[in-house]
Amino acid sequence: MLDEYIRRTGLGINIMAAHKEGEEDVPVFNDKNKVYLGLSVHGKKRMDLAKKNDPNADHLDREDFPLLWKASLAGAQGIVDYLSGDRPLAAYRFYFSSSSEERAGKLRQTANLDQVLPEWLGWTINQLGESPLTAAVLGKNLALVKKLFAKSPRLMASALHERYLLTCLMPPQLLTR
């Protein structure tokens, strides 16, 4: 069912956020409405930093959890099996070859889709040390934890190591909360 859903809609990954990381649209403004573009970080203007303290700005920069993490939290072993194979790549390729939506165009422009798709689906560790393993542990599903180690042992081992390092470096007063 998930395969057909991806083939028809292309949903399941946040392709717009993934493409905004590397490329920024320059806002159009006139002399009456000057827009402050934010701080300059490494030579680039950071509009997101300017909007952070603006009460009228839309604060839609919350991080959506990847599909694999949601499946791990819910204990959906079949979806984890599906996402670990090559069928999602085929489904997204079918979607962007048969659709003319903006999402399909962004997917079509991605040259190395086979390399970045697993990361977009959630086979990754974020800056806080969270991973699909963390989601499976929070979901209290030991069978899924074992399955994740079977599917991607290197990633799961590095997730444990990353989590351990973060715990060791964290101040003790934060660990008691």
N, C-alpha and C positions, 0 to 999 in steps of 0.2 A: 504494500500500500504506500509506503514511504517513497519507494522508487517511482511509482506513478505520480505521486504528489510533486516530487522534484521535477520530473519530466514536463509536467503541465505548468507549474508555477515558478520554478527556479528558486523557491524559498528554501531556507535551512541554513544559509550563511548570510552574513551581513556584508554583502559585496560593496555597498556604498561606503561603509566605514573603512573597509580595506583599501579602496581606491583613494579615499580622502587623505590617507596617511602620506602618500607620496606626492599627491598633486593638490594644489589649492586653487580654488576659483577666486579671482580678484573681484571684489564687490564693485558694482557700478554706483557712483555717487556724483552729485553735482556740487556746485559751490555753496548752495544753501544748506545742504545736508552733508557736512563733512563727517566721515566715519573714522574714528580712531582705530587703527589696525592692530593695536596691541603691541606688546613688547617685541623687540627684535632678539631672537634667539638663534644663534649660529647664522646670522644673515637673513633669516626669514621672519616675516611678521607673524605673530601668533594671535590671530583673531579670537581663538578660543579663550585665551587668557584675558582679553579685553571684555568678553561677554560674561565671564565668570561672575563678576561683581555687579553686572548690570541687572537691575530688578525687572526691566522690561524685556530682557532677552529670553528666548526659549532655552530652557535647560534640558535638552534632549541628549546630553552627552553621556548618559548612563550606559554602562557596559552590559550588553546582552550576553548571556552565557551561550557558548557554542552548543550546537545540537548534541554532540557526544556527551557533554557535561550534563545536559538535561536528561538524556537517556540513562546515564550512569546514576544520577540522583534518583530517578524513578525505578531503577532496577530492570530496565528493558534490555535484556540480554540479546534478543533478536536484532534490535536496532544497533547495538554495539557490534554484533557480527556483520551486519550490513555495512556499517560505516568503516569497518576495518578492511573491507574488500575493495575491488575496483569498480563495483557497480555504481557508486555515487558519481564517479568521474564520467562514466558513460551517460548517466542520467542528466548531468549538467551539460555535457556536450550536446545531447539531443535537444535539451531546452534551448540553448543559445543558437542552435542551427535552425530551429523551427519557430522562433519567436522574434518579434521586432521591438520588444520593450527595451527601456533604458537598462534594466538589469541584465538582459541578454547581451546588449552591446558592451557593457562593462566586462562581462565574462568572456566575450569574444575577443576583447582587447588584451586579455591576460595571456601573455605568451607562454608562461610556464605553469599553466593551470594544474597539471599533474603533480607538481611539486608543492604548490601553495594550498591546494584544496584540503589535504589532510590537516594542515594547521588551521584553516578557516573552519573546518568541521569540529575542531577541538582537540586534535592530537598534539597538544602543546602544553607548556607550563607558562602561566602569566607571571607578572612581576611580584605578586604576592605569594608565589609558590603554589598556587592552586592549579589543579590538573584534573583529568577525568578520574584519577585515583582518589583524590580528595572528595569528589562528588559521590563516588561509590562507597567510600567509608562513611560519609554523612548519611547516605541512604541505608546504611547498615546491611549491606548485601555482600557477604563473604564470597559467594559463588561468582559474583561479578568482579570482585577484586582479583580473584584467581584468573578469570577470563581476560581481564585487562593485562595482567602480567604475561599471559600466554600470547596475546595479540601483539603487544609492544613491550617486551621486557626491558629494553634500553631506556625508553621514555619513562616507564614506571620506576625503574631504579633511580634515574636522575630526579624524578619527582620526590622520591623519598629522601634523597640526599639534599635536595634544595629545601625541602620542608624542615629537615633536621638543622640545616645551617641557619635558616631564618629563626628557628626556635632558640638556638644557642646564642644568636646575636641580639635577640629581643630582650629589652630590660625586664627584670623579674616582676615589676609591678604590673606590667601589661599581661603577663602570663596568668595572673590570678583572676583576671576579669572573666 
